[in-house]
Amino acid sequence: MNTPRADLIRCQPDEMPAPGLLLGLSLQIVTLSIAGVILIPTIVMRAGGASGSYLVWAVFTTVVICGVATILHALRAGRIGSGFLVVMGPTSAFIAVCVDALEAGGPPLLATLVTVSALVPLLLAVQLPLFQRMLTPAVSATVLMLIPATVMPAVFSLLNDVPDDVPGMAAPLSAVTVLFVITAVALKASGGLRLWGPMAGVVAGTAVAAAFGIYDTGSIIEARWFGYPSNEWVGFNLEFGEAFWSLLPAFLLVAAIASVRTVSSAIAIQRVSWRRPRAVDFRAVQGAVTVDGLGNLLAGFAGTTPNAATTVGASITELTGVAARSVGVAAGVIFVVFAFLPKFLAVILAIPGPVVAAYLGILLALIFIVGMKVASQDGIDPRRGLIIGVSFWIGIGFQYGLIFPAWSAEFGGGFMRNGITTGGIAAILMTMFLELTKPPRSRIETLFGNAALPETKPFLEKFIAQNGLDKATAERLESACEETLLALLNQGGGTGEKPRYLRLAVYREAMEAVLEFTVAAQDDNIQDWLSLIAENPGPATDDRQISLRLLHHVSSSVHHRQFHGTDIVTVRVAASSSRTDPKQ
């Protein structure tokens, strides 16, 4: 049975595209990303007063590190990497604090602070199950929607980035050409032609720009074919003086927000990479955040700006239908190669601003749509809608200096002026408030195995009596608990040398009773199996399918979040409108 995305996805992550397509798409990604990769360290080093030679060193190492991190993402070795097309790049959230570090202590202080702040994503990756209540779809959706909303003004400013002496129609015609070609190909083309829409649009727009004389060929001619800068690394500042301690909180907080962005990007790429929708694999998310930490460790050792996962991969996948992880490997290799080829870098950097702006505008629009999809994946109830809406406008307000501009400019070195930071913090705080004010949970912990089934029965009966649930709801709740445990046990979760434990929590939320199972990691995702059962309601063929079909029947929703070493399954059971008095 085809799903709506089945006709849109040409290559899933585990499929290999043709060699020509592989090379072409990876070149597109690098060509259209490298300007941003170079821009942020350039801004930081110039604003922070670094020397020209150190600027060249910082740009070179940033490009190499982004390439290496992009490869790690795609390969997914053990707990490192996501296994998806995730492109790394410097993040604008670090600009203000990195400039402050350079001004306060030069490159050594910057290197020290970046290295220390890299511990934040590494810790978050290991402990992500503990933070899963805060990093909800509402938080991820808010961050994803804020990315284009905060970056778009800077992108639009590139529309006028042309010399003063060129004809007035040069910029508009160049940008419109890009927009027309990409959207026309995406909307009307099919098959292999659709995959080349982004590159065709950029080439066509650049040709129009060249006809007006705004393509800078002089810098290309002057650039060397091959080269690399001298080693400018100056070591760490290990004095840990006043400047270090005053800037450390801001670095740690921005690193946490950048990690939330990486979580959002890792979720976004999973949402658009499969023909048949799948539950988010949080082990891949953990791997993405780990790469963030490792990449920032490398950035700290090199004395350059930190990186984070970008949303380029999700945009390209949404536009072309190719999600193959091999494209990420090839793109990472090309990043590294380009770092040693100044001539090719010059060719890319010479692409006029209006062309870049039109292309980025399309990608950012697609990211906004992906954010909307993440927000609505389980429906938008009033609480989730309020969190997303309020957080989004808080982010917009701080980004454009509309909310307490004087205070936000001074607090923490001005990091509150970043809309992704403030909007993300607002969404996390509201989510935490919602979690802390939920009704108390009843909990039981027991050895995970067949013996867990009889132990949970009196536990549930006590909860049912305390909450006055009617007979029909009680039967559904007990059945949901039993079938979930059977489904988990049928995966082999109760076997093995090391004993495994089950932690079961149950609580009331509005008109639902909620069961939350925390167990050792499993191989299959129950949520995905239930989706298959819903699409193919044929007769059950084994005991496992019988359990899953019964669970599908008695529950209102099932969410299975898989982490390294931990699985969390949340089952919701609708309560009947009638309710008995527990005292009777």
C-alpha positions in Angstrom: 0.0 0.0 0.0 1.5 3.4 -1.0 1.6 6.3 1.3 1.5 9.9 0.2 5.3 10.1 0.4 5.9 6.8 -1.5 5.8 8.6 -4.8 8.0 11.5 -3.6 11.0 9.6 -2.1 13.3 8.3 -4.8 16.0 7.0 -2.5 15.6 6.1 1.2 18.6 6.5 3.6 19.6 2.8 3.1 19.4 2.9 -0.7 22.2 3.8 -3.1 21.5 6.3 -5.9 23.2 6.1 -9.3 26.9 7.4 -9.3 26.0 10.4 -11.4 23.1 11.4 -9.2 25.2 10.8 -6.1 28.0 13.1 -7.3 25.5 15.7 -8.6 23.5 16.0 -5.4 26.5 16.1 -3.1 28.0 18.8 -5.3 24.7 20.7 -5.0 24.7 20.5 -1.3 28.3 21.6 -0.9 28.0 24.3 -3.5 25.0 25.8 -1.9 26.1 25.4 1.7 29.7 26.4 1.7 29.1 30.1 1.5 27.3 30.0 4.9 30.0 27.7 6.3 32.6 30.3 5.4 30.6 33.4 6.4 30.1 32.8 10.1 33.8 32.3 11.1 34.6 35.2 8.8 32.2 37.5 10.7 33.4 36.2 14.1 37.1 36.6 13.4 36.8 40.1 11.8 34.4 41.4 14.5 36.7 39.9 17.2 39.8 41.5 15.9 41.6 38.4 14.8 44.5 38.7 12.3 44.1 38.0 8.6 46.2 34.9 8.8 44.2 33.6 11.7 41.0 34.3 9.7 42.2 32.1 6.8 43.2 29.4 9.3 39.7 29.5 11.0 37.9 29.3 7.6 40.0 26.4 6.4 39.6 24.4 9.6 35.8 25.1 9.8 35.3 23.7 6.3 37.3 20.6 7.1 35.5 20.0 10.4 32.1 20.4 8.8 33.1 17.8 6.1 34.3 15.3 8.7 31.2 15.8 10.9 28.9 15.4 7.9 30.6 12.1 7.1 30.3 10.9 10.7 26.6 11.7 10.6 26.0 9.6 7.6 28.1 6.6 8.6 26.6 6.1 12.1 29.3 4.1 13.7 27.9 2.7 17.0 26.6 5.6 19.0 28.2 8.2 16.8 26.2 9.6 13.9 22.6 9.6 12.8 22.7 7.5 9.7 20.9 10.2 7.7 21.7 13.1 5.4 22.6 15.7 8.0 24.9 18.5 7.0 27.0 20.3 9.6 27.8 24.0 9.6 28.6 26.9 11.9 25.6 28.3 13.8 24.8 32.0 14.1 23.7 31.4 17.8 27.4 31.4 18.7 28.4 34.6 16.9 27.9 37.1 19.8 29.6 35.0 22.5 32.5 34.0 20.2 33.1 37.6 19.4 33.1 38.5 23.1 35.6 35.7 23.8 38.0 36.9 21.1 37.8 40.5 22.4 38.3 39.3 26.0 41.2 36.9 25.5 41.9 36.3 21.8 41.9 32.9 20.1 43.2 31.0 23.1 40.2 31.9 25.2 37.9 31.1 22.3 39.5 27.7 21.9 39.1 27.0 25.7 35.4 28.0 25.9 34.4 26.2 22.7 36.1 23.0 24.0 34.5 23.2 27.4 31.0 23.9 25.9 31.4 20.8 23.6 30.8 18.8 26.7 27.2 20.0 26.7 26.0 18.1 23.6 28.1 15.0 24.6 26.4 14.9 28.0 23.0 15.5 26.4 23.5 12.7 24.0 24.2 10.2 26.7 21.3 11.5 29.0 18.8 12.2 26.3 16.2 9.8 27.8 16.2 12.1 30.9 15.4 15.1 28.8 12.8 13.5 26.6 9.9 15.2 28.4 11.4 18.6 27.6 12.4 17.9 24.0 8.9 17.3 22.8 7.6 17.7 19.2 6.3 21.2 20.3 9.9 22.3 21.2 11.3 20.8 18.0 8.6 22.4 15.8 9.2 25.8 17.4 12.9 25.7 16.8 12.4 24.5 13.2 9.9 27.2 12.4 12.1 29.9 14.0 15.1 29.0 11.9 13.7 30.5 8.6 11.8 33.3 10.5 15.0 34.6 12.1 17.4 34.0 9.1 15.1 35.3 6.3 15.9 39.0 6.8 19.6 38.3 6.4 18.8 36.2 3.3 16.6 38.9 1.8 19.4 41.5 2.3 21.4 39.5 -0.2 18.9 40.4 -2.9 20.5 43.9 -3.0 24.1 42.6 -2.7 25.3 43.9 -6.1 27.6 46.7 -7.2 26.1 50.2 -7.5 26.9 50.6 -11.2 25.0 47.6 -12.5 21.5 47.9 -14.2 18.6 48.1 -11.8 17.0 44.9 -13.2 20.2 42.7 -12.7 19.3 41.6 -9.2 15.5 41.1 -9.6 15.9 39.1 -12.9 18.7 36.9 -11.4 16.6 36.1 -8.3 13.4 35.5 -10.3 15.2 33.2 -12.7 16.3 31.0 -9.8 12.9 31.0 -8.2 11.1 30.2 -11.4 13.4 27.4 -12.5 13.5 25.6 -9.2 9.8 25.9 -8.5 8.8 24.9 -12.1 11.0 21.8 -12.0 9.8 20.9 -8.5 6.1 21.3 -9.3 6.0 19.9 -12.9 9.0 17.7 -13.5 9.1 14.0 -12.7 11.7 11.3 -12.5 15.4 12.2 -12.7 14.8 15.8 -14.0 13.2 16.8 -10.7 16.4 16.0 -8.8 18.4 18.7 -10.7 16.0 21.5 -10.0 18.1 23.3 -7.4 21.3 23.2 -9.5 19.5 24.2 -12.6 18.0 27.2 -10.9 21.3 28.4 -9.5 23.1 27.9 -12.8 20.4 29.7 -14.7 20.3 32.6 -12.2 24.1 32.8 -12.3 24.1 33.0 -16.1 21.6 35.9 -16.0 23.8 37.6 -13.4 26.9 37.1 -15.5 25.1 38.7 -18.5 24.7 41.8 -16.3 28.3 41.7 -15.2 27.8 40.9 -11.5 29.6 37.5 -11.5 33.1 38.3 -10.1 35.5 36.3 -12.3 38.5 38.4 -11.0 38.7 36.6 -7.6 38.5 33.2 -9.4 41.4 34.0 -11.7 43.5 35.2 -8.7 42.8 32.1 -6.5 45.3 29.3 -6.3 44.4 25.8 -7.6 45.7 24.1 -4.5 46.8 25.2 -1.1 46.3 25.3 2.7 47.1 27.9 5.3 50.0 27.8 7.8 49.2 26.5 11.3 48.0 29.5 13.3 46.8 27.5 16.4 48.0 29.3 19.5 46.9 26.8 22.2 44.4 27.1 25.1 44.0 29.7 27.8 44.2 27.6 31.0 44.4 30.5 33.5 40.6 30.3 33.9 40.4 33.9 34.9 37.5 36.3 35.2 36.9 36.5 31.5 36.5 32.7 31.3 34.0 32.4 34.2 32.0 35.4 33.0 31.6 34.0 29.5 31.2 30.3 30.4 27.5 30.4 31.3 26.6 32.0 28.0 28.6 29.5 26.1 27.0 26.6 27.9 23.5 27.9 27.4 24.1 28.6 23.7 25.6 25.1 23.3 22.4 23.7 24.9 20.2 25.6 22.5 22.4 24.6 19.5 21.9 21.0 20.7 18.1 21.4 20.7 18.4 22.7 17.2 20.4 19.6 16.3 17.7 17.4 17.9 15.1 19.3 15.8 17.2 18.8 12.6 17.6 15.1 13.3 13.9 14.7 13.8 13.1 16.7 10.7 15.3 14.6 8.4 13.7 11.4 9.7 10.3 12.8 9.0 11.1 13.3 5.3 13.4 10.4 4.5 11.1 7.3 4.3 8.4 6.3 1.9 6.3 4.9 4.7 6.2 7.1 7.8 8.2 5.8 10.7 8.4 6.6 14.3 11.4 8.8 15.2 14.5 6.8 16.1 15.9 8.7 19.1 19.1 6.5 18.9 19.8 8.4 15.7 19.0 11.7 17.4 21.5 10.7 20.2 24.1 10.0 17.5 23.5 13.4 15.8 24.0 15.2 19.1 27.1 13.2 19.8 28.5 14.3 16.4 27.7 17.9 17.5 29.9 17.4 20.6 32.8 15.8 18.7 32.7 18.4 16.0 32.8 21.2 18.6 35.7 19.5 20.3 37.6 19.6 17.0 36.6 23.2 16.6 37.9 24.0 20.0 41.2 22.2 19.4 41.5 24.2 16.1 40.5 27.5 17.7 37.5 28.2 15.4 33.7 28.6 15.8 31.4 25.7 16.9 29.1 23.9 14.6 25.7 22.3 14.7 23.5 20.2 12.4 21.8 22.3 9.8 18.4 21.7 8.1 19.9 21.7 4.6 19.6 17.9 4.4 15.9 17.9 5.2 15.3 20.7 2.6 17.2 18.9 -0.1 15.4 15.7 0.6 12.0 17.4 0.6 12.9 19.1 -2.7 14.5 16.2 -4.6 13.2 13.0 -2.9 16.7 11.7 -2.3 17.6 10.8 1.3 20.5 8.4 0.8 23.1 8.6 3.5 25.7 8.0 0.8 25.0 11.5 -0.4 26.0 12.8 3.0 29.3 10.8 2.9 30.1 12.2 -0.6 29.2 15.8 0.5 31.5 15.5 3.5 34.4 14.3 1.3 33.8 17.2 -1.1 33.8 19.7 1.8 37.2 18.4 2.9 38.6 18.4 -0.7 37.3 21.9 -1.4 39.1 23.2 1.7 42.4 22.4 -0.2 41.1 23.9 -3.5 40.9 27.7 -3.2 40.0 28.0 -6.9 36.8 26.0 -6.5 35.9 27.9 -3.3 36.3 31.1 -5.3 33.9 29.8 -8.0 31.3 29.1 -5.4 31.8 32.3 -3.4 31.5 34.4 -6.5 27.9 33.4 -7.0 26.0 36.7 -6.7 23.9 37.5 -3.6 20.5 37.6 -5.4 21.0 34.0 -6.7 22.0 32.7 -3.2 19.1 34.6 -1.6 16.5 33.1 -4.0 17.8 29.5 -3.5 18.0 29.9 0.3 14.5 31.4 0.4 13.1 28.2 -1.1 15.0 25.9 1.3 14.0 28.0 4.3 10.3 27.9 3.2 10.5 24.1 3.1 12.0 24.0 6.6 9.1 26.0 7.9 6.7 23.5 6.4 8.7 20.6 8.0 8.3 22.4 11.3 4.6 22.6 10.8 4.5 18.8 10.0 6.4 18.0 13.2 4.0 20.2 15.2 0.9 18.5 13.8 2.3 14.9 13.7 0.1 13.8 16.6 -2.5 16.6 16.3 -2.3 20.1 17.8 -4.2 20.2 21.1 -4.7 23.6 22.9 -1.7 23.1 25.1 0.7 22.3 22.3 -0.7 25.0 20.2 -0.2 27.6 23.0 3.4 26.5 23.5 4.3 26.7 19.8 2.4 30.0 19.2 3.7 31.9 22.3 7.3 30.6 21.9 7.4 31.4 18.2 6.3 35.0 18.7 8.6 35.4 21.7 11.5 34.3 19.5 10.4 36.8 16.7 10.1 39.6 19.2 13.6 39.2 20.7 15.1 38.6 17.2 13.9 41.9 15.9 14.5 43.9 19.1 10.8 44.4 19.9 10.9 42.9 23.4 13.0 44.8 26.0 15.8 45.6 23.5 18.1 47.4 26.0 18.0 44.5 28.5 18.3 41.7 25.8 21.3 43.5 24.3 23.2 43.5 27.6 22.1 40.3 29.2 24.7 37.4 28.8 26.6 39.2 26.1 23.5 39.7 24.0 22.7 36.0 23.3 19.0 36.7 24.1 18.8 38.7 20.9 18.8 35.4 19.0 15.3 34.3 18.3 16.0 30.6 18.2 17.6 30.9 21.6 14.8 32.8 23.3 12.0 30.9 21.5 13.6 27.6 22.3 14.0 28.5 26.0 10.4 29.7 26.1 9.1 26.4 24.6 11.3 24.3 27.0 10.2 26.3 30.1 6.5 26.0 29.2 6.9 22.3 28.5 8.7 21.9 31.9 5.8 23.7 33.6 3.3 21.5 32.0 5.2 18.4 33.1 5.7 19.6 36.7 2.0 20.4 37.1 0.7 17.1 35.8 -1.0 14.8 38.3 1.3 12.6 40.4 2.3 9.4 38.8 1.9 5.9 40.4 5.1 3.9 39.8 6.3 0.3 40.1 9.6 -1.2 39.3 10.2 -4.9 38.7 12.4 -7.4 36.9 11.5 -7.4 33.2 10.2 -10.8 32.2 7.2 -13.0 32.3 7.0 -12.4 36.1 6.2 -8.8 35.5 2.7 -9.6 34.1 1.2 -10.8 37.4 3.0 -8.0 39.4 1.4 -5.2 37.5 -2.2 -6.4 38.0 -2.6 -5.4 41.7 -0.7 -2.2 40.9 -3.2 -1.2 38.2 -6.1 -2.3 40.3 -5.0 0.1 43.1 -4.7 3.0 40.6 -8.1 2.2 39.1 -9.7 2.3 42.6 -8.0 5.5 43.6 -9.1 7.3 40.4 -12.6 5.9 40.3 -12.4 4.5 36.7 -15.4 2.8 35.4 -15.4 -0.9 34.5 -15.0 -0.4 30.7 -12.0 1.9 31.1 -10.4 -0.3 33.7 -10.7 -3.3 31.4 -9.1 -1.4 28.5 -6.3 -0.1 30.7 -5.5 -3.6 32.0 -5.6 -5.0 28.5 -3.4 -2.2 27.2 -0.8 -2.9 29.9 -0.9 -6.6 29.3 -0.6 -6.4 25.5 2.2 -3.9 25.7 4.2 -6.1 28.0 3.6 -9.1 25.8 4.6 -7.1 22.7 7.9 -6.1 24.4 8.5 -9.6 25.7 7.9 -11.1 22.2 10.8 -8.9 21.0 13.2 -10.9 23.2 13.5 -8.0 25.7 13.3 -10.4 28.7 16.1 -12.6 27.7 19.9 -12.1 28.0 22.7 -12.5 30.5 22.2 -9.2 32.3 18.9 -8.7 34.3 16.7 -6.0 32.9 14.1 -3.9 34.8 10.7 -2.5 34.0 9.6 0.8 35.4 5.9 1.4 34.9 4.2 4.7 35.6 0.5 5.4 35.3 -1.4 8.7 35.7 -4.6 10.5 34.6 -4.4 13.3 32.0 -7.6 15.0 31.0 -10.0 12.2 29.7 -7.2 9.6 29.3 -5.3 7.2 31.5 -1.6 7.1 30.5 0.8 4.1 30.9 4.5 4.8 30.5 6.8 1.8 30.2 10.6 2.2 30.6 12.5 -0.9 29.7 15.8 -2.1 28.1 16.2 -1.3 24.5 14.5 -3.4 21.8 15.2 -4.0 18.2 11.8 -3.2 16.7 9.5 -0.2 17.2 6.1 -1.0 18.4 4.7 2.2 17.0 5.8 1.2 13.5 4.3 -2.2 13.8 1.0 -0.7 14.9 1.0 1.6 11.8 1.4 -1.5 9.6 -1.4 -3.2 11.3 -3.7 -0.2 10.9 -2.9 -0.1 7.1 -3.2 -3.9 6.7 -6.1 -5.1 8.9 -5.8 -8.8 7.9 -5.8 -11.8 10.2 -3.0 -12.1 12.8 -0.4 -14.7 11.9 1.4 -15.1 15.3 1.1 -14.3 19.0 2.9 -11.0 18.6 0.5 -9.7 16.0 -2.4 -10.8 18.2 -1.0 -8.7 21.1 -0.4 -5.7 18.8 -3.8 -5.9 17.3 -5.4 -6.0 20.7 -3.2 -3.1 21.8 -4.3 -1.1 18.7 -7.9 -1.8 19.6 -7.9 -0.8 23.3 -5.5 2.2 23.1 -6.1 5.7 21.7 -2.4 6.2 20.9 1.0 4.5 21.3 4.4 6.2 21.1 7.6 4.2 21.2 10.8 6.2 21.7 14.0 4.2 21.3 17.2 5.4 22.9 20.5 3.6 23.4 19.9 1.3 26.3 16.4 2.5 27.1 13.0 2.3 25.5 10.1 4.4 26.5 6.6 3.3 25.4 3.7 5.6 26.2 0.2 4.2 25.8 -2.9 6.3 26.2 -6.3 4.8 27.0 -9.4 6.9 26.6 -11.5 7.1 29.8 -15.3 6.8 29.5 -17.3 9.9 30.2 -19.0 8.3 33.2 -16.9 8.0 36.3 -17.6 6.2 39.6 -16.9 7.5 43.0 -13.9 5.6 44.4 -15.4 5.8 47.9 -18.4 3.8 46.9 
